[in-house]
Amino acid sequence: MLETQKEVQSKNQIKESFEIPLATQKFILQMCWAQHDGQWFLKSKSKYGIEAANELNNNVIFSMGKIEARHILSALGIKKGSLKTIPELFKVINTFMNVIIPKVMKFRFIAQSNSEGVGIVDKCFIWKEVEKSKAKSEYVCACNHRHRGWLESMGVDGEIIALKRFSNGDNCCEFKFLLNENNKKE
């Protein structure tokens, strides 16, 4: 009796795969996401010019920040509008960073009070790649847009002010986080 094509395919199907530890899988996905982001930006710049690429990048990263925050807040069981202090906010942002950002980034968050704190990036692999590209004078960093997307999705009424930037020749990026008195968006 002749085997059908489906039977032959089923018999010859390779089901085995290599095992990669979850921590390594996570790092690979984080790096792929970051490199996808970089490639998207370079192709946008090539096709539309630097001004349009920066504008698109800022808009896309803001939207991605909102999406990232929604997924992670859902996984944590945290309701929009429930975070009221900088220490609470920074604990959640540390979680965002640990989930989304590869370990090749070096950052820290310091609460100065319940309504004020700073985020410091000591090492940014994105900026290192921008420096290699010979386009550092053209590139507008979008990380603050991501942070703003996070705040919006968390329902946090506050602002983020860039104090230092690698792109301005500073030795780090530093952002001041300020929560407004009525820290709840309706």
C-alpha positions as CSV (number, residue, x, y, z in Angstrom):
1,M,0.0,0.0,0.0
2,L,1.4,3.4,-1.0
3,E,1.8,6.0,1.8
4,T,0.1,9.3,1.3
5,Q,2.1,12.4,1.1
6,K,0.8,13.5,4.5
7,E,1.9,10.2,6.1
8,V,5.4,10.5,4.6
9,Q,5.6,14.1,5.9
10,S,4.4,13.1,9.3
11,K,6.9,10.2,9.5
12,N,9.8,12.5,8.4
13,Q,8.8,15.5,10.5
14,I,11.6,16.7,12.7
15,K,10.1,17.7,16.1
16,E,13.3,18.1,18.1
17,S,14.8,21.5,18.8
18,F,17.6,22.8,20.9
19,E,16.9,24.1,24.4
20,I,17.9,27.7,25.3
21,P,17.6,28.8,28.9
22,L,14.7,31.3,29.5
23,A,17.1,34.0,30.6
24,T,19.0,33.7,27.3
25,Q,15.8,33.6,25.3
26,K,14.7,36.8,27.1
27,F,18.1,38.5,26.3
28,I,17.8,37.4,22.6
29,L,14.3,38.8,22.3
30,Q,15.3,42.1,24.0
31,M,18.3,42.5,21.7
32,C,16.2,41.6,18.6
33,W,13.6,44.2,19.6
34,A,16.3,46.9,20.2
35,Q,18.0,46.0,16.9
36,H,14.7,46.0,15.0
37,D,14.0,49.4,16.4
38,G,17.4,50.6,15.1
39,Q,16.9,49.1,11.7
40,W,13.4,50.6,11.5
41,F,14.9,54.0,12.2
42,L,17.7,53.7,9.7
43,K,15.4,52.6,6.9
44,S,13.0,55.4,7.8
45,K,15.8,57.9,7.7
46,S,17.0,56.5,4.3
47,K,13.5,56.7,2.8
48,Y,12.0,59.8,4.4
49,G,15.0,61.9,5.7
50,I,16.2,62.5,9.2
51,E,13.6,64.9,10.3
52,A,10.7,62.6,9.4
53,A,12.5,59.6,10.8
54,N,13.0,61.3,14.2
55,E,9.4,62.4,14.3
56,L,8.1,58.9,13.4
57,N,10.5,57.3,15.9
58,N,9.3,59.5,18.7
59,N,5.6,58.8,17.9
60,V,6.2,55.1,17.6
61,I,8.2,54.8,20.8
62,F,5.6,56.8,22.7
63,S,2.9,54.3,21.4
64,M,5.2,51.3,22.2
65,G,5.7,52.7,25.7
66,K,2.0,52.7,26.3
67,I,1.7,49.1,24.9
68,E,4.6,47.9,27.0
69,A,3.1,49.4,30.2
70,R,-0.3,48.0,29.6
71,H,1.0,44.4,29.2
72,I,3.3,44.6,32.2
73,L,0.8,46.3,34.4
74,S,-1.7,43.6,33.5
75,A,0.8,40.9,34.3
76,L,1.5,42.5,37.7
77,G,-2.2,43.1,38.4
78,I,-1.7,46.8,38.9
79,K,-4.6,49.1,38.0
80,K,-4.2,52.3,36.0
81,G,-4.1,55.3,38.3
82,S,-3.1,53.3,41.4
83,L,0.5,54.4,41.7
84,K,0.8,57.5,43.8
85,T,4.4,57.9,44.8
86,I,7.8,58.0,43.2
87,P,9.0,54.9,45.1
88,E,6.0,53.0,43.8
89,L,6.5,54.4,40.3
90,F,10.2,53.5,40.2
91,K,9.6,49.9,41.4
92,V,7.2,49.5,38.4
93,I,9.6,51.2,36.0
94,N,12.5,49.0,37.2
95,T,10.2,46.1,36.3
96,F,9.5,47.6,32.9
97,M,13.3,48.0,32.3
98,N,14.0,44.4,33.5
99,V,11.4,43.0,31.1
100,I,12.1,45.2,28.0
101,I,15.6,46.6,28.1
102,P,18.7,44.3,27.6
103,K,21.1,44.0,30.5
104,V,23.7,45.9,28.4
105,M,22.0,49.1,29.5
106,K,23.0,50.4,32.9
107,F,20.4,52.5,34.7
108,R,19.2,53.4,38.2
109,F,16.3,55.3,39.7
110,I,16.6,57.4,42.9
111,A,13.6,58.6,44.9
112,Q,14.3,62.1,46.3
113,S,10.8,62.3,47.9
114,N,7.4,60.8,47.4
115,S,6.8,63.2,44.4
116,E,10.3,63.6,42.9
117,G,13.1,61.5,41.7
118,V,15.7,61.0,39.1
119,G,16.4,58.3,36.5
120,I,20.1,57.9,35.5
121,V,21.3,56.0,32.5
122,D,25.0,55.3,32.9
123,K,25.4,53.1,29.8
124,C,23.2,53.2,26.7
125,F,23.9,50.7,24.0
126,I,21.6,52.6,21.7
127,W,23.7,55.7,22.0
128,K,26.8,53.6,21.4
129,E,25.3,52.4,18.1
130,V,24.2,55.9,17.1
131,E,27.8,57.1,17.7
132,K,29.1,54.4,15.3
133,S,26.6,55.5,12.7
134,K,28.2,58.9,12.1
135,A,24.7,60.4,12.6
136,K,24.8,61.4,16.3
137,S,24.3,65.1,15.5
138,E,21.1,64.2,13.6
139,Y,19.5,61.6,16.0
140,V,16.9,62.6,18.6
141,C,16.7,60.1,21.4
142,A,13.2,58.8,21.9
143,C,13.6,57.3,25.4
144,N,11.7,60.2,27.0
145,H,8.8,59.5,24.7
146,R,8.8,55.9,25.9
147,H,8.8,57.1,29.5
148,R,5.8,59.4,28.8
149,G,4.0,56.5,27.2
150,W,4.5,54.5,30.4
151,L,3.2,57.3,32.6
152,E,0.1,57.7,30.4
153,S,-0.7,54.0,30.5
154,M,-0.1,53.9,34.3
155,G,-2.4,56.9,34.7
156,V,0.3,58.9,36.4
157,D,0.0,62.7,36.3
158,G,3.5,63.9,36.1
159,E,6.3,65.1,33.9
160,I,9.8,64.0,33.0
161,I,12.5,66.6,32.4
162,A,15.8,65.7,30.7
163,L,18.6,67.1,32.7
164,K,21.6,65.4,31.0
165,R,21.9,63.7,27.6
166,F,24.7,61.6,26.0
167,S,23.7,63.4,22.8
168,N,24.7,66.7,24.4
169,G,28.1,65.4,25.4
170,D,27.1,64.5,29.0
171,N,28.6,61.4,30.6
172,C,25.1,60.0,31.3
173,C,21.4,60.6,30.6
174,E,19.5,62.0,33.6
175,F,15.8,62.6,33.9
176,K,13.9,64.2,36.6
177,F,10.5,62.6,37.4
178,L,8.0,65.0,39.0
179,L,4.5,63.9,40.1
180,N,1.8,66.5,40.1
181,E,-0.2,67.1,43.3
182,N,-3.3,65.4,42.0
183,N,-1.5,62.4,40.7
184,K,-4.4,60.7,39.0
185,K,-5.5,61.0,35.4
186,E,-9.2,60.6,34.8
